[in-house]
Amino acid sequence: MRKLIVLLRLCLSFGPFYGFKVFTNVFFSNKGSIRLPSIKHPINLRLGTSDFAVFEQIFLYNEYNLKFGFEPKVIIDAGSNIGLFAIKLKNRFPDAKIICIEPDSENFIQLSKNLKAYENVFLVNSGLWSHKTKLNVLDKYDQGKWGMIVEEDEQNGTIDAISISDIIQIYDLKRIDVLKLDIESSEKQLFSKDYVEIFKRSKMIIVELHDWMLAGCAKTFFTALNNSLKDYSYEVSGENTIIINNEID
């Protein structure tokens, strides 16, 4: 029954030809490479992993089909996973600079494969954090590759942490048009200190809050938001909280 529902959704979203082709590639032919009519380059999924669930979320349930009201020039995709959000926005806004941050090494390999054909896209194999330190990457909640978290371990961590301030400095950013955060509870740490610059420089923040993983994520985020901005708009799209900073054009 699930496969039939998926087939119908694929056909409704992309037409019978592409819908059936994606369906057969994913469920019957063991081909992880798929093409979509609205996407310039092939998308590569790891079959038997959470990759297809991410694909459904972004391309079938359209959780990021947002009305931006402006043309984003700089997009940060933190918690990029295999790059499907970046692909969707790069095809929608081809002139945008996109900076993808992904801590998990296996996800990062797939991210690199998916984004290698696109220009002005930069990939960072680090965990987003509030300060410089070392992090470990683990599947603490048995969610598979779309639920990898990072934990601080300054002595024995396997990857570097990177902050938004670091990204701003490295890429010489004056403004962040879209800051997408799906960082599996690290938002609590990120917005616990030195957060004002994040809000002041960002026009739109798209954040998934993970209180089911770590209590206090939402409270920490909204406390930081209200301490930083006086004029903003708020909405919800699927699992995402959307903040528009009305203090910058």
ABEGO torsion letter per residue (X at the ends): XAAAAAAAAAAAAAEAAAAAAAAAAAAAAGBABBBBAABABBBBBBBGBAAAAAAAAAAAAGAABBBAGBBBABBBBBGAEAGAAAAAAAAABAABBBBBBBABAAAAAAAAAAAAABBGBBBBBBBBBABBBBBBBBBAAGAEAAABBBBBBAAABABBBBBAAAAAAAAGBABBABBBBBAGGAAAAAAABGAAAAAAABABBBBBBBAAABBGAAAAAAAAAAAABABBBBBBBEABBBBBBAABX
